[in-house]
């Protein structure tokens, strides 16, 4: 009797879905199409339409540190037989803004804290690509935005290709808007608001 695969409801980790042999609808053929699009992509499909699972698949496909796992993860999928030139080509910086929690009074601090921790993990992951003097200065910094600028400068200088993926980019801003009103939301996302300032740095990269 054929074993029926489990449906990965609520599972947004592509590697877990493949390794556990859960039911997966192959959408890897869209990677080749996405690479023909402009550099900045925004997925705005409704909730529960698989956005997080799709970008988790993108992370596994483009991350240079996952090159050794390519056959295990993608061998049975469309892209496994039709890899693009950008397969496992990038340092991938992944951010999930739904992880940022806290009262409005500490939201900026929590945002910077989350950014610091993700960037620290990022540099440890790709430590072999960066010189020792950079890593020393980087880990001594206590500012998430400062760390982001440092990575940007050195990646550009060393010609390191990077891929930025942000999941739930509007999650906590929507909470601010619904719970604290338009004025506070506007202060955070416009003019010199911290959220706008960080995205300006992302754009510059």
C-alpha positions in Angstrom: 0.0 0.0 0.0 1.3 3.4 -1.0 2.2 5.7 2.0 0.2 8.9 2.0 2.5 11.9 2.7 1.5 14.3 5.4 0.4 17.8 4.5 2.9 20.3 6.0 0.2 22.7 7.3 1.9 25.5 9.2 5.4 24.3 8.3 7.3 27.0 6.6 10.8 25.4 6.6 11.5 24.0 3.2 14.4 21.8 4.3 12.2 20.2 7.0 9.5 19.5 4.4 11.9 17.7 2.1 13.9 15.9 4.8 10.7 14.6 6.4 9.2 13.7 3.0 6.1 15.8 3.5 3.8 16.6 0.7 5.3 19.4 -1.4 4.0 21.1 -4.5 7.0 21.8 -6.6 7.3 25.5 -7.4 11.0 25.5 -8.1 10.4 26.2 -11.8 9.5 29.8 -10.8 13.1 30.5 -9.7 14.3 30.7 -13.3 11.4 33.2 -14.0 12.2 35.3 -10.9 15.8 35.7 -12.0 14.5 37.5 -15.1 12.8 40.1 -12.9 14.2 43.3 -11.4 16.5 43.0 -8.4 13.8 43.9 -5.8 11.0 41.4 -5.5 7.9 41.9 -3.3 5.5 39.0 -2.7 2.1 40.3 -1.6 -0.1 37.2 -1.8 -2.6 36.8 1.1 -1.9 35.0 4.3 -1.5 31.2 4.2 -0.6 31.3 0.5 2.8 29.8 1.1 5.0 32.9 0.9 7.2 31.9 3.8 7.7 28.3 2.5 8.6 29.7 -0.9 11.2 32.1 0.4 12.6 29.3 2.6 13.0 27.3 -0.6 14.8 30.3 -2.1 17.1 30.5 0.9 18.2 26.9 0.5 18.6 27.3 -3.3 20.7 30.5 -3.4 22.8 30.0 -0.2 26.4 29.2 -1.0 26.7 27.3 2.3 24.0 24.9 1.2 25.8 23.8 -2.0 26.7 20.4 -0.6 23.0 19.7 0.2 21.7 20.6 -3.3 21.1 17.1 -4.5 19.4 16.0 -1.3 17.1 19.1 -1.3 16.4 19.6 -5.0 17.4 16.4 -6.8 13.8 15.3 -7.2 12.4 18.7 -8.0 12.3 20.6 -11.3 15.2 22.9 -10.5 17.3 19.9 -9.7 17.4 19.0 -13.4 17.4 22.7 -14.5 19.7 24.6 -12.2 20.3 28.3 -13.0 23.7 29.9 -13.0 22.9 31.6 -9.6 22.4 28.3 -7.8 24.2 28.4 -4.4 25.8 31.7 -5.5 25.1 34.1 -2.6 25.6 34.9 1.0 22.0 35.0 2.1 20.9 37.4 4.8 17.5 36.3 6.1 15.4 38.4 8.4 12.0 37.6 9.9 10.4 40.7 11.3 7.6 38.7 13.1 10.3 37.8 15.6 10.5 41.5 16.8 8.2 41.9 19.8 7.9 44.4 22.6 6.1 47.5 23.8 6.1 50.6 21.6 8.6 52.2 24.1 11.3 49.5 23.4 10.4 48.6 19.8 13.4 50.4 18.3 15.7 48.8 20.8 14.2 45.3 20.1 14.5 45.9 16.3 18.2 46.8 16.7 18.8 43.8 19.0 17.2 41.4 16.5 19.3 42.9 13.7 22.5 42.6 15.7 21.9 39.0 16.5 21.0 38.0 12.9 24.0 39.9 11.5 26.3 38.3 14.1 25.1 34.9 13.0 25.4 35.9 9.4 29.1 36.8 9.7 29.9 33.7 11.7 28.3 31.6 9.0 30.4 33.2 6.2 33.4 33.9 8.4 35.9 32.5 5.9 34.9 35.2 3.4 35.9 38.1 5.6 39.3 39.3 6.8 40.2 39.0 10.5 40.4 42.8 11.0 36.8 43.2 9.7 35.5 40.5 12.1 37.3 42.1 15.1 35.7 45.5 14.4 32.4 43.9 13.5 31.9 41.9 16.7 33.0 44.9 18.8 30.2 47.0 17.4 27.0 47.2 19.5 24.8 48.7 16.8 22.8 46.7 14.4 22.7 49.4 11.8 26.4 50.0 12.2 27.0 46.3 11.6 24.8 46.4 8.5 26.9 49.3 7.1 30.1 47.4 7.8 28.9 44.4 6.0 27.7 46.5 3.1 31.1 48.2 2.7 33.2 45.1 2.9 30.9 43.0 0.7 31.1 45.7 -1.9 34.9 46.0 -1.6 35.4 42.3 -1.8 32.8 41.8 -4.5 30.8 39.4 -2.4 27.3 38.7 -3.9 24.6 38.9 -1.3 20.9 38.1 -1.3 18.6 39.8 1.3 15.4 38.0 2.1 12.9 39.6 4.6 9.9 37.7 5.7 6.9 39.4 7.5 8.5 42.8 6.7 5.2 44.5 7.7 4.3 42.4 10.6 5.1 44.6 13.6 4.4 47.8 11.7 0.8 46.6 11.2 0.6 45.9 14.9 1.8 49.4 15.7 -0.7 50.8 13.2 -3.6 48.8 14.7 -2.7 49.2 18.4 -1.1 52.7 18.6 -2.6 54.6 15.7 -1.4 56.3 12.5 0.6 59.1 14.1 3.1 56.7 15.8 3.2 54.5 12.7 4.0 57.5 10.6 6.8 58.6 12.9 8.4 55.2 12.7 8.1 54.7 8.9 8.5 58.2 7.5 11.1 61.0 7.6 13.9 60.0 10.1 11.9 57.1 11.6 14.2 54.2 12.5 12.3 51.7 10.3 12.7 53.9 7.3 16.3 54.6 8.0 17.2 50.9 8.1 15.4 50.2 4.8 17.4 53.1 3.3 20.5 51.2 4.2 19.1 48.0 2.7 18.3 49.9 -0.5 21.9 51.2 -0.6 23.2 47.7 -0.5 
